[in-house]
Amino acid sequence: MMRICASLGGIRDADDLSDADMAEIRTDILDSVPDIDGKELLVTFRDGIDLSFLPDGYEGMLDIGISERPDTGSTIISSYHDYASTPSWDAIVSQLDVLPGDIVKGAYSVHDFTDLNSIFRASRELGRRHVLLGMGEAGTVTRIRSSLLGNEFTFGYVSTPTAPGQMSVSEMRRLGDDCLVTGIVGRPLDKSASPVMHAAAMGAAGIDGAYLRFDVPRLDGIDDALRDYRIRGINVTIPYKTSILPYLDRLDPLAASIGAVNTVVNEGGRLVGHNTDVEGVRIAMEHAGICVRDRRALVMGTGGAARACIGFLTGEGCDVTVTGRNAGKAAVLAGELGCSHRNKDSAAVAMYDIIVNCTPVGMYGEGEYPVSIDRINRDHSVFDMVYGKDTDLILAARAAGARTATGADMLAGQGSASFKLWTGVPDMFETMRKAIT
């Protein structure tokens, strides 16, 4: 069972420890050891050991960092912190194995899945009582899966985080060791609404779970991390919807036909790729009242979202043309999915009934669309997958009186379909959509 140590960020935190098993008093934060009944205490020394800091009769544990072991009868924790990186698993073992503590603690800055893999492997190879943690948002899963890592305890905050990637004590107590863990992988993720959306769905469904963000520069090691940390599933977004494919064991038929994955399901260690973006496109189009059969559509973009959109439109009998800022990629995509292609200089909105933006233009910064949007008129239907703001494309469409579909509807639609794959709980669209309004 997970043991939670509340790392006190101020003296008032000592008044709210009902969900904690232990309390940590850091000498760089507090100037004395508060009187706390019924909780095992851990005094963490920073900038040298000063036993005079301890009250008379102190019986708790001491964290001495990498200092020499003091002459005391207390249980000693030797701790090593790397605020820049995570070394290989064998380097972690070597670092910690020479420390003199009764318990050794290693806390490492996690940047990608290989770092998580190093921490997991070290937990298996280190033959001593230990606490192994990943710092930073990408390392949060190590704090939830504490018992899985064989940790003596894990840390949480009461009112203010005292380390990057910490969760609150109350949230960790609610979740427990065996909670559902899902998440999203991509870069950048700072504007992603998926965590809020999935948290709302978990709450409505009565599921104790966490939806984590993995904003990582590469996918190396993602397959082992999903399996080892028992992550039930993960959403995949820009720029990894196609590059995720080699890490999976199987694709469902729809994802295979499209050549892109936005949802991975961990089926007992077997990683299966799905594409719920298609469902998101369908819902967004239907909510906007856009009829696609026998219409002509121009799809702007060449990434995984464009693949899903083209797959939906062609499947519904729409005549699709793809264009993009990169002419070569657009031509390849059109050839793979059996639709037409036009270079951005030769495409014009007047030639089409439906205009769809699958590029990140308007979401992550300024940029130009592959075609001019000046001549959009009231006869057009316009769908922009960007959500959370009125883009230039949507503003132009509304000004012209065109019918518009929103990226928020697509986001909630694909999210609801992903949630069902992971949990078996259907029909979370309205809950998710309200959460991102």
ABEGO torsion letter per residue (X at the ends): XBBBBBBBABAAAAABAAABABBBBBAAABABBBBBBGBBBBBBBBGEBBAAABBBGBABBBBAEABBBBBBABBBBBBBBBAABBBBAAAAAAAAAABABABBBBBBBBABAAAAAAAAAAAAABABBBBBBBBEAAAAAAAAAAAAAGBABBBBBAABBABBGBBBAAAAAAAEAABBBBEBBEOBAAABAAAAAAAAAAAAAGBBBBBBBBBBABABGAAAAAAAAGBABBBBBOAAAAAAAAABABBBAAAAAAGBBABBBBBGGBBBBBBAAAAAAAAAAAAAGBBABGBBBBBBEABAAAAAAAAAAAAAGBBBBBBBABAAAAAAAAAAAGBBBBBAAABBAAABABBBBABABGAAEBEBBABBAAABBAABBBBBABBGBBBAAAAAAAAAGBBBBBAAAAAAAAAAAAAAAAAGBBGAAAAAAAAAX
